[in-house]
């Protein structure tokens, strides 16, 4: 029973992706995220946006040098995080 609880409560990253451009990485960082219950039911309504544009807007990035996407889950909640780096 304990191992079953530990298995459900532990978290893991299921995807980690980098994309680069010819622009320098720069000094600004922007992050956006979106959460889903059981991987398909959006949590938080339409206020969440895990897109590149939302991450750029959050960090004030106008020239993207590097992007990073992470999908994290613990079996109940899935979180998609997009991070952009640039100037």
Secondary structure per residue as TSV (DSSP state, phi and psi in degrees):
chain	resnum	aa	ss	phi	psi
A	1	X	-	360.0	-43.1
A	2	X	H	-62.4	-42.2
A	3	X	H	-66.1	-32.7
A	4	X	H	-65.8	-43.0
A	5	X	H	-64.1	-42.9
A	6	X	H	-63.7	-40.7
A	7	X	H	-62.1	-40.8
A	8	X	H	-75.0	-29.8
A	9	X	H	-90.4	-12.0
A	10	X	-	-78.7	154.4
A	11	X	-	-114.9	159.4
A	12	X	E	-150.5	153.0
A	13	X	E	-94.8	123.2
A	14	X	E	-98.5	-15.5
A	15	X	E	-151.7	141.2
A	16	X	E	-143.7	116.7
A	17	X	E	-131.4	134.0
A	18	X	E	-114.1	143.7
A	19	X	E	-134.8	134.7
A	20	X	E	-116.2	159.7
A	21	X	-	-125.8	-177.0
A	22	X	S	-84.0	-3.8
A	23	X	S	-79.5	154.6
A	24	X	-	-67.3	154.8
A	25	X	-	-63.5	-39.0
A	26	X	-	79.3	-172.0
A	27	X	S	-111.3	-4.1
A	28	X	E	-101.8	148.6
A	29	X	E	-135.5	133.6
A	30	X	E	-128.1	143.4
A	31	X	E	-132.2	141.1
A	32	X	E	-136.2	153.4
A	33	X	E	-149.3	159.9
A	34	X	E	-144.3	140.0
A	35	X	E	-115.8	144.7
A	36	X	E	-130.6	140.1
A	37	X	E	-88.4	127.4
A	38	X	T	56.7	25.9
A	39	X	T	80.6	-5.1
A	40	X	T	-139.1	-18.5
A	41	X	E	-97.7	112.7
A	42	X	E	-61.5	136.6
A	43	X	E	-107.1	131.8
A	44	X	S	95.9	7.1
A	45	X	G	70.1	-153.1
A	46	X	G	-85.1	2.6
A	47	X	G	-73.1	-17.7
A	48	X	-	-90.7	139.3
A	49	X	-	-148.1	116.3
A	50	X	-	-101.2	24.4
A	51	X	S	-84.5	168.9
A	52	X	H	-66.3	-40.1
A	53	X	H	-63.0	-41.5
A	54	X	H	-65.5	-38.5
A	55	X	H	-67.7	-40.9
A	56	X	H	-62.9	-43.9
A	57	X	H	-63.2	-41.2
A	58	X	H	-64.1	-33.4
A	59	X	H	-102.2	-2.4
A	60	X	T	69.6	28.3
A	61	X	-	-87.5	125.5
A	62	X	S	-109.5	-25.6
A	63	X	S	-122.3	110.7
A	64	X	E	-83.3	130.4
A	65	X	E	-106.0	-33.6
A	66	X	E	-151.0	139.1
A	67	X	E	-123.3	153.3
A	68	X	E	-141.9	130.5
A	69	X	E	-124.0	133.0
A	70	X	E	-127.8	134.3
A	71	X	E	-115.6	121.3
A	72	X	E	-118.9	141.7
A	73	X	E	-146.7	152.2
A	74	X	-	-121.6	14.1
A	75	X	S	99.5	-27.0
A	76	X	S	-111.2	-44.7
A	77	X	E	-116.0	133.1
A	78	X	E	-112.8	133.8
A	79	X	E	-123.7	126.5
A	80	X	E	-105.1	123.6
A	81	X	E	-119.9	127.5
A	82	X	E	-114.9	127.7
A	83	X	E	-123.8	133.1
A	84	X	E	-118.9	145.5
A	85	X	E	-124.6	138.2
A	86	X	E	170.5	-157.8
A	87	X	-	-115.9	360.0
